[in-house]
């Protein structure tokens, strides 16, 4: 059995178990995580911090 990537396996789980509500949850977590990484390494950080 070939190894599957984590992302592919996660989407197969969502499809199989019909847990479609997880997709927006994961999307929001990725966006917030991206904002935090961007805010920490950007000269615009003082303007992004008030959003949180």
Secondary structure as UniProt FT lines:
FT   HELIX           6..17
FT   HELIX           21..40
FT   TURN            43..44
FT   HELIX           45..48
FT   HELIX           49..51
//
